[in-house]
Amino acid sequence: DCESHDVPVGAVLQDNFRGGELAVRHLVERGHERIAWIGPDAADGPLHVVERLGGAMVEAARAGARLDPLVEAPLGVEERALEISRKLLALADRPRAIVCPWLDFTVALPRAARELGLEAGKDFDMVGWCTDEQRESGLLPWFRDAAPPPTVSWSIARMAEAAVARLKQRRAEPSLAAQTIRVPVRLRAGRGD
């Protein structure tokens, strides 16, 4: 689930670029022209960040929308995600559409909203990220009394199947060139889909 332009090895990962497109398209279709983005600095973050942000920027440009503000935030620090989410939602001119391209912010933003008396889906729209496998244990428990936000989602199991198939192919044909395989993503909008 990673890729390197510096090392010629095969990779299997989710289609991050398409995920960025789907997230922004969903928000544009809901009438938003100004969309906030919460994620790591693309210059310092993993390639996932660059691809997700790239897809979002392209879709925003196609639709005549803009990603503004770009909020740079570290990954994997739950309290920091909550703090940044509180600050963003407390702005006098808070964004009405937000892309959260990582699970920590997908969970933190609605939590911060509840603390501030706001509700995702009513006071602002958002799109998060979450694997199919993380959905039950990592996302839905935070939304027992409310609908979860729309999320860009993909299957880790499908990634593993693709990786094993590619390894078998490389074993049979060792001279094959390195290849990147992208597993499709989709936008999941409700609890059961």
C-alpha positions, 0 to 999 in steps of 0.5 A, spaced: 500 500 500 505 504 498 509 506 492 516 509 490 518 513 484 525 512 486 525 504 487 523 500 481 518 495 485 511 493 483 506 496 488 498 495 489 494 501 492 488 504 492 486 509 486 488 515 490 487 520 485 480 518 483 478 518 490 480 526 490 476 526 484 470 523 487 470 527 494 470 533 490 465 531 485 460 529 491 461 536 494 460 540 488 454 536 486 451 539 493 452 546 490 459 547 494 464 552 490 469 553 496 472 546 499 476 546 505 482 540 505 485 537 511 491 533 510 498 533 511 503 537 507 503 534 500 511 536 500 512 532 506 507 527 506 506 520 503 505 519 495 498 518 497 497 525 499 500 528 493 495 523 489 489 525 493 490 532 493 492 532 485 485 528 484 481 533 488 485 539 485 483 537 478 476 536 479 475 542 483 478 546 477 473 542 472 467 544 476 470 551 477 470 550 484 476 551 489 480 548 495 480 553 500 483 553 505 488 547 505 489 546 512 496 542 513 495 537 519 499 531 521 497 524 521 496 519 526 495 524 532 488 523 534 488 529 539 491 534 534 486 532 529 481 534 534 484 540 535 485 542 528 478 540 527 475 545 532 479 551 530 477 550 523 469 549 525 470 555 530 472 560 524 467 566 523 467 564 515 468 556 517 468 552 510 461 549 508 464 543 505 470 539 507 475 533 504 478 529 510 482 524 506 484 520 512 480 516 517 483 520 523 480 527 520 474 523 518 472 521 525 475 528 528 471 533 524 464 530 526 466 530 534 469 537 534 462 539 530 458 536 536 462 539 541 461 546 538 453 545 537 454 543 529 452 537 525 456 534 519 451 534 513 447 539 516 451 545 518 457 543 513 458 537 508 464 533 508 467 527 505 472 522 509 476 516 507 476 509 510 477 502 508 471 497 507 475 493 512 475 499 517 468 501 516 465 497 522 470 498 527 474 504 526 468 509 523 461 507 524 462 506 532 463 514 532 456 515 529 451 510 533 446 516 533 447 519 526 449 517 519 456 517 518 459 521 513 460 520 505 467 516 505 472 514 499 472 507 500 476 501 497 478 494 499 484 491 503 482 484 501 482 486 494 489 489 494 492 483 497 488 479 492 492 483 487 498 483 490 498 475 491 496 475 483 502 479 481 507 475 485 505 469 482 505 472 475 512 475 477 515 468 479 512 465 473 515 470 469 521 474 473 523 479 467 516 482 467 517 490 469 515 493 475 508 495 475 503 499 479 496 496 480 491 501 483 485 498 486 478 502 485 475 506 490 468 508 491 464 513 494 460 510 500 454 515 502 450 511 508 451 506 513 449 500 509 452 501 502 
